[in-house]
């Protein structure tokens, strides 16, 4: 019986096995793309944390020379204590690996320049998932059945490509829609 099994395994065409694996990879990528589209439509997505309790403890100070605002990072921007949204350069977000809920301080100088500083990082969890991309060029990372949005600048910074594995950071013990890319695990064919 064992000899028959060995003979059958040897008779399997290795090209056919490779073709089946390639087809399975394409199906998996397409399923992830569909999940990303569902997520964009709001049908399957995590929820962003409620930042209102954190915002109550933050300050805003205006002097003659500058304005200093503390705020919470929401995955794309900083929200100030008054609810105003402040744009953050994408390269700062990706290089600093900002995560939803991080506390930032923004100094707006008299000449209008913005200087951000991370002053209160939240506890983080590290997860590994697969990079996916939609038709508009937006990226996400699928971890199991959950999709996390990531900024394109972070994917570019790590030279990531669709289908590769990405190590992401998300808030610990809190729901989130957004993740920070910590690194991209390059596939052997890259």
N, C-alpha and C positions, 0 to 999 in steps of 0.2 A: 504494500500500500504506500509506504513511504517513498519507494523507488518511483512509483507512478506519479506521485505528487511532484517530485523533483523533475521528472521528465516533462510534465505539463508546464512547470515554471520555466524550464529551459526553452520550451516551444513558443512561449509568448514573445511576440515581436516587440522588441524594445522601442522601435519607432512608433508603434501603435500606442504603447504606454506613454511615451513622450507626448504624442498627439492628444491623448485623453487628458493628461495633466495640463497641457496648454489650454484645452477647451474648458476644463474646470476653472482655471485661473481667470479666463475671460468671463465666464459666468459669474464668478465671485466679484470681479470688478464691476460688472454691469449691475448686480444686485446692490452693491455699495453705492453706485451712482444713483440708482432709483431711491435708495434710502436718503441720500443727500437731497434729492429733489423733494421728497416727502417732508423732510426736515425744513427746507426752505419755505414750503407751503404751510408750515406750522403744524403738520400732522404728527410728526415724531420728533420731538426735541426736548432737551432738558429745559429747565426753567432757570432764569437768572435769579440770583439771590435778591432778597429785599434789602436794599442798602439804607433804608430810612433810619434804622437805629444808629448806624455808624455815622450818618451825615449829621445827626444832632450833636455829636461830640467834636465836630470839626470846626475850624475857625477860618475867618477871612479878616485880613488886616490891610488897611490902606494907609500908606505914609506919603510923604511928599515925593519921594524918589521911586517908590515901587508899590505894587500890590502883591500880597502873598495870600494864596488861596490853598487850603487843604481840601482834598477830595478823594473820592473812591473811584477806582478803575472798574469800568463795566464791561470790559472785553475789547472795547474800541476807543473809548474816550474817558476823560475824567469828569465826574459829576461833582460839582461844588456843593457846599452846604445850603445854598439858595436854590439848588436845582438846575443851575446853568451847566451846560455841557462845554467842555474845553477840548479842542483837538490835540492829539498827541502824535508826534511824528512816528510813522510805522517802524522806522529803523530803531527808534528808542524802545518801542514796545517789544520788538523781536529780540534785540540784544539784551534787554533787561529781563526778558522772560516774565513779563507782567501777567498776573492772573487775576481774574474777576475777584474783586473785594480788596485788592491791595490798596493801601492808603498812600497817596502822593501829595507832595507839596509843589505848588507852582509859583514861581516868582515871575511877575510881569514887570520888567524894568521900565523906566521912564521912556526909553527909546522904542518900547513895544516888543522887545525880545522875550520869548518864553523859555524858562529854564525849569525843567522838571527834576524832581528827586523822589525816589521811592523811600518812604519813611516808615511804613508799616506793612511788611509783607504778611499775607495770610499763610497758615499752615497749608502745605501742598501734599498731593498724592502724585505719584509717578505712574503712568500707564503706557502701554505699548499698543499701537493700532496701525491701521493701514491708511495711507494717504489716498484720498479720492478727490476728484475734480469735476465740477459741473460744466455745463455748456458755456456759462458766462466766465469761466476761469476762476471761480471761487473754490477754495479748498476746504476740506474737512478731514477729520481723522476718525475712522470707525474703530471703536473698541467694543468688541462683542456686538450687541445690537444697538449701541448708543453712538450717535454722531456728535462730535465736538467741532465747532467752527474754529478755524485758525486764520490768521491774517496772511495774505499772500506774501508780504515782505519776509515773514519768518520762513516760509517754504523756500523762497528765493535765497535767503541768507544761508540756509543749510543745503542748497542745491538739490532740493527734494523733487521727486517725480511721482506722478500718480502710480499707485501700486506698491510703492516702497513702504517699509515700516518706519513709523515715527514714534519717538519717545516724547510724551507730552506731560505737562504739569497742569493739574486742575486743583481747585480748592478742596481741602480735606474736609470730609463730613458735610459738604454743602453741594446742592445742585448747581450746575453751571451749564451754559451753552457754549462758552468759549474756553479754549485751552491755549497754553503757551507751548511752542515746540522747543524741547530741550535739545533734541538731536534727531537726525535722520539716519537710519540704518540702510546703507546703500545696497542695492541688490547686486548679485554677482555679475549680472549682465551689464551693469552701468559702467 
